[in-house]
Each structure stands twice: as structure tokens, then as C-alpha cells.
Amino acid sequence: MAQNAHHEAAKHHEAAAKSHKTAAEHHEKGDEATAAKHSKEAHGHSEKAHESSAKAHSKSSAKK
């Protein structure tokens, strides 16, 4: 099941990266409100990614 945990972590990391990129694009256009919205989304995804990574690491370590 550690494999599923790693896939879950990767999914959240990818979502965070996408939201960060979108926020940067809107910031460059001067659309601060939309940039802030995507930045907040990115932060949420980053927190989920961190939690998922910790779980995946824990599951991987338990098998050794």
C-alpha cells in the first residue's frame, strides 16, 4: 500500500505546482485577486502534499 501513498503524495504535489504556476501567470498579468486565489489553492495543495508525503514515507519505512 506504500505505492498508493506515494501516488497520492505525487498527485498533491502536481496540483500544488499547477496552482503555483497559475498564480504566477496571473500575478505577471497584474490580476492580483486571481493570483491570490490560486496562491491560496497552492498552499492548501502543498499542505496536503506534505501530509501525504509523510504518510508515504512512514509506510515505506515500516516495511524495512
N, CA, C and O of each residue as an XYZ file, in Angstrom:
256
protein
N       0.808     -1.207      0.000
C       0.000      0.000      0.000
C       0.851      1.271      0.000
O       0.334      2.368     -0.213
N       2.144      1.121      0.238
C       3.013      2.297      0.210
C       3.004      2.938     -1.169
O       3.128      4.157     -1.293
N       2.857      2.113     -2.212
C       2.822      2.648     -3.573
C       1.649      3.609     -3.745
O       1.806      4.675     -4.340
N       0.474      3.242     -3.230
C      -0.691      4.122     -3.315
C      -0.447      5.430     -2.566
O      -0.869      6.495     -3.017
N       0.219      5.351     -1.450
C       0.517      6.550     -0.656
C       1.443      7.486     -1.434
O       1.283      8.706     -1.388
N       2.405      6.909     -2.145
C       3.315      7.729     -2.945
C       2.578      8.373     -4.124
O       2.841      9.525     -4.469
N       1.669      7.637     -4.732
C       0.868      8.204     -5.823
C      -0.006      9.348     -5.315
O      -0.163     10.365     -5.991
N      -0.562      9.180     -4.150
C      -1.395     10.231     -3.553
C      -0.556     11.485     -3.280
O      -0.997     12.602     -3.551
N       0.634     11.297     -2.753
C       1.518     12.435     -2.490
C       1.887     13.132     -3.800
O       1.883     14.360     -3.876
N       2.200     12.354     -4.818
C       2.562     12.927     -6.120
C       1.403     13.731     -6.705
O       1.614     14.795     -7.287
N       0.193     13.226     -6.553
C      -0.982     13.922     -7.060
C      -1.104     15.308     -6.420
O      -1.382     16.292     -7.107
N      -0.899     15.379     -5.125
C      -0.996     16.662     -4.428
C       0.163     17.595     -4.798
O      -0.032     18.803     -4.930
N       1.361     17.039     -4.964
C       2.500     17.864     -5.375
C       2.246     18.461     -6.769
O       2.534     19.633     -7.008
N       1.711     17.654     -7.674
C       1.419     18.136     -9.021
C       0.333     19.214     -9.005
O       0.429     20.202     -9.733
N      -0.685     19.029     -8.187
C      -1.750     20.033     -8.080
C      -1.200     21.342     -7.510
O      -1.578     22.427     -7.950
N      -0.315     21.229     -6.538
C       0.295     22.431     -5.954
C       1.126     23.166     -7.002
O       1.060     24.391     -7.112
N       1.900     22.417     -7.760
C       2.738     23.038     -8.793
C       1.877     23.752     -9.835
O       2.200     24.859    -10.265
N       0.796     23.117    -10.231
C      -0.103     23.722    -11.223
C      -0.708     25.021    -10.673
O      -0.771     26.024    -11.383
N      -1.145     25.002     -9.428
C      -1.734     26.196     -8.822
C      -0.694     27.303     -8.656
O      -1.003     28.477     -8.861
N       0.535     26.940     -8.287
C       1.601     27.932     -8.162
C       1.879     28.588     -9.523
O       2.038     29.805     -9.614
N       1.934     27.768    -10.568
C       2.197     28.287    -11.911
C       1.086     29.230    -12.349
O       1.355     30.300    -12.894
N      -0.154     28.837    -12.114
C      -1.293     29.669    -12.483
C      -1.276     30.979    -11.705
O      -1.556     32.038    -12.267
N      -0.952     30.918    -10.429
C      -0.864     32.134     -9.619
C       0.204     33.067    -10.180
O      -0.016     34.275    -10.274
N       1.346     32.523    -10.549
C       2.425     33.336    -11.103
C       2.008     33.998    -12.415
O       2.319     35.164    -12.656
N       1.308     33.250    -13.253
C       0.851     33.805    -14.534
C      -0.110     34.973    -14.317
O      -0.018     35.991    -15.002
N      -1.020     34.827    -13.373
C      -1.973     35.911    -13.099
C      -1.279     37.105    -12.453
O      -1.636     38.255    -12.707
N      -0.295     36.821    -11.624
C       0.464     37.903    -10.989
C       1.199     38.725    -12.056
O       1.229     39.954    -12.000
N       1.790     38.022    -13.026
C       2.507     38.707    -14.110
C       1.576     39.610    -14.920
O       2.004     40.640    -15.442
N       0.300     39.219    -15.023
C      -0.688     39.999    -15.770
C      -1.274     41.130    -14.932
O      -2.051     41.943    -15.434
N      -0.904     41.181    -13.661
C      -1.424     42.218    -12.782
C      -2.773     41.888    -12.180
O      -3.398     42.747    -11.559
N      -3.234     40.658    -12.351
C      -4.525     40.217    -11.808
C      -4.295     39.658    -10.408
O      -4.250     38.445    -10.202
N      -4.152     40.565     -9.464
C      -3.780     40.175     -8.097
C      -4.848     39.339     -7.390
O      -4.520     38.444     -6.611
N      -6.122     39.626     -7.658
C      -7.197     38.879     -6.986
C      -7.171     37.405     -7.395
O      -7.275     36.519     -6.547
N      -7.035     37.152     -8.680
C      -6.994     35.767     -9.154
C      -5.689     35.105     -8.726
O      -5.674     33.924     -8.377
N      -4.597     35.860     -8.752
C      -3.308     35.314     -8.301
C      -3.398     34.885     -6.844
O      -2.896     33.824     -6.473
N      -4.036     35.709     -6.018
C      -4.174     35.382     -4.598
C      -5.027     34.126     -4.408
O      -4.731     33.296     -3.549
N      -6.078     33.989     -5.204
C      -6.947     32.806     -5.126
C      -6.142     31.543     -5.430
O      -6.231     30.553     -4.703
N      -5.356     31.582     -6.506
C      -4.576     30.406     -6.879
C      -3.426     30.164     -5.912
O      -3.034     29.019     -5.687
N      -2.896     31.210     -5.352
C      -1.851     31.061     -4.348
C      -2.395     30.350     -3.108
O      -1.725     29.496     -2.528
N      -3.602     30.708     -2.716
C      -4.242     30.060     -1.568
C      -4.500     28.584     -1.873
O      -4.289     27.720     -1.021
N      -4.958     28.304     -3.092
C      -5.170     26.904     -3.510
C      -3.847     26.139     -3.450
O      -3.788     25.014     -2.955
N      -2.795     26.767     -3.961
C      -1.483     26.125     -3.972
C      -1.027     25.794     -2.558
O      -0.467     24.727     -2.308
N      -1.269     26.711     -1.645
C      -0.889     26.475     -0.256
C      -1.627     25.257      0.310
O      -1.028     24.418      0.983
N      -2.910     25.170      0.036
C      -3.687     24.019      0.502
C      -3.173     22.709     -0.071
O      -3.036     21.716      0.644
N      -2.888     22.717     -1.378
C      -2.337     21.511     -2.003
C      -0.969     21.167     -1.425
O      -0.648     19.995     -1.228
N      -0.172     22.187     -1.156
C       1.153     21.947     -0.581
C       1.057     21.302      0.794
O       1.831     20.403      1.122
N       0.108     21.766      1.592
C      -0.078     21.160      2.917
C      -0.506     19.701      2.790
O      -0.006     18.843      3.517
N      -1.434     19.413      1.865
C      -1.871     18.029      1.643
C      -0.717     17.182      1.121
O      -0.568     16.019      1.497
N       0.099     17.774      0.251
C       1.250     17.049     -0.285
C       2.221     16.688      0.832
O       2.749     15.576      0.870
N       2.451     17.620      1.730
C       3.356     17.363      2.851
C       2.815     16.225      3.726
O       3.552     15.314      4.104
N       1.534     16.294      4.036
C       0.921     15.242      4.858
C       0.989     13.891      4.150
O       1.328     12.880      4.767
N       0.670     13.873      2.863
C       0.700     12.626      2.102
C       2.114     12.073      1.997
O       2.317     10.861      2.069
N       3.090     12.958      1.826
C       4.489     12.519      1.748
C       4.932     11.888      3.064
O       5.634     10.877      3.070
N       4.524     12.483      4.162
C       4.879     11.930      5.470
C       4.269     10.544      5.659
O       4.921      9.638      6.177
N       3.017     10.385      5.236
C       2.364      9.072      5.342
C       3.060      8.054      4.447
O       3.293      6.917      4.858
N       3.389      8.460      3.230
C       4.060      7.547      2.309
C       5.418      7.129      2.865
O       5.788      5.957      2.798
N       6.139      8.068      3.399
C       7.444      7.771      3.977
C       7.299      6.791      5.150
O       8.067      5.839      5.288
N       6.307      7.054      5.973
C       6.066      6.199      7.126
C       5.736      4.771      6.683
O       6.245      3.808      7.257
N       4.898      4.638      5.677
C       4.523      3.305      5.193
C       5.719      2.607      4.553
O       5.890      1.398      4.710
N       6.542      3.360      3.837
C       7.720      2.775      3.206
C       8.734      2.343      4.242
O       9.353      1.286      4.113
N       8.905      3.155      5.268
C       9.871      2.856      6.325
C       9.444      1.657      7.153
O      10.292      0.914      7.647
N       8.153      1.460      7.310
C       7.628      0.371      8.136
C       7.929     -0.985      7.512
O       7.965     -1.992      8.220
N       8.145     -1.029      6.214
C       8.391     -2.300      5.539
C       9.841     -2.758      5.646
O      10.156     -3.898      5.304
N      10.713     -1.894      6.111
C      12.139     -2.255      6.177
C      12.450     -3.039      7.421
O      13.599     -3.424      7.636
